[in-house]
Amino acid sequence: MAGKAKSVYLTVTPKGQFQTVFRKTFFDAKGYNDYVNSEEFKTKWPADQFDVIKETY
């Protein structure tokens, strides 16, 4: 019953908070992975200060 993912949603929130500071939609997992692993993303949203939430539908 498992199917192929249609889209990947990226949400960035400050650690310990529920307020969304950044949101983006990707239509393939490769685009999501390339974006999250880029140096630009890592410097703008450091992992020690922000939670990165990935939702796949």
HELIX and SHEET records of a PDB file:
HELIX    1   1 ALA A   29  VAL A   36  1                                   8    
HELIX    2   2 GLU A   39  LYS A   44  1                                   6    
SHEET    1   A 3 PHE A  22  PHE A  26  0                                        
SHEET    2   A 3 VAL A   8  PRO A  14 -1                                        
SHEET    3   A 3 PHE A  50  THR A  56 -1                                        
END                                                                             
